[in-house]
Amino acid sequence: MTIKLYEATKRFGNTTYIGVVLVGDHNQVYLEQGFSTNRENHAYLSGIERAVSFIHNNKPLHVDGDMVVYGQKICLNDPLTSEYIQKVLPNKRIVSNTSELTDSDKTHLYTAHQQVEQMIYPIELRMMNQNSQGIK
């Protein structure tokens, strides 16, 4: 039994935009959210922290076992936990996905990416309009 966290991140300017989809054992979507952070190092941890906070505060059913993180290219030495995560859910192991993606996994990852794009697109559009009008 595992819980899956699908996460997409994109840096734009000084901000990292993060999309998360948290899915339980029976493919229930518990959380779909996009947000931004100014965290410079390991910004993806903000997505994991958001999911951990959701689990801690809402105590959803079917979230026993490990949390598997999908979508992030996490290097061997990159952390998957923080002081906050260890304090809030000390008994949950967080691991990076190593298996091949299913169609369901691809759909949830696409949703996480779309959440990021929905936050960035208005900013890019506004910048394009300002540039075309000669406004800096």
Long-range contacts (C-beta under 8 A, 24 or more apart in sequence): 1-25, 1-62, 1-64, 1-65, 2-65, 2-66, 2-67, 2-68, 3-55, 3-62, 3-63, 3-64, 3-65, 3-66, 3-67, 3-68, 4-67, 4-68, 4-70, 4-97, 4-105, 4-108, 5-47, 5-48, 5-51, 5-67, 5-68, 5-69, 5-70, 6-70, 6-71, 6-105, 6-108, 6-109, 6-111, 6-112, 7-44, 7-47, 7-48, 7-69, 7-70, 7-71, 7-72, 7-112, 8-71, 8-109, 8-112, 8-113, 8-115, 8-116, 9-43, 9-44, 9-47, 9-72, 9-116, 10-116, 10-120, 11-43, 12-120, 12-123, 14-38, 16-43, 16-46, 17-116, 17-119, 17-120, 18-43, 18-44, 18-46, 18-47, 18-50, 18-116, 19-47, 19-111, 19-112, 19-113, 19-114, 19-115, 19-116, 20-47, 20-50, 20-51, 20-112, 20-115, 21-108, 21-109, 21-111, 21-112, 21-115, 22-51, 22-54, 22-55, 23-108, 24-60, 24-61, 24-62, 24-63, 25-62, 25-63, 25-64, 25-65, 26-62, 27-104, 28-60, 28-61, 28-62, 29-108, 30-54, 30-58, 30-60, 30-63, 32-111, 32-115, 33-115, 34-115, 34-116, 34-118, 34-119, 35-119, 36-119, 42-78, 42-79, 44-69, 44-72, 44-74, 45-79, 45-80, 45-81, 45-82, 45-85, 47-72, 48-80, 48-81, 48-82, 48-85, 48-94, 49-82, 49-84, 49-85, 52-84, 52-85, 52-88, 52-89, 52-92, 53-88, 55-89, 55-92, 56-88, 56-89, 66-92, 66-93, 66-94, 66-95, 67-92, 67-93, 67-94, 67-95, 68-95, 68-96, 68-97, 69-94, 69-95, 69-96, 69-97, 70-97, 70-101, 70-105, 70-108, 70-109, 71-97, 71-109, 71-112, 72-96
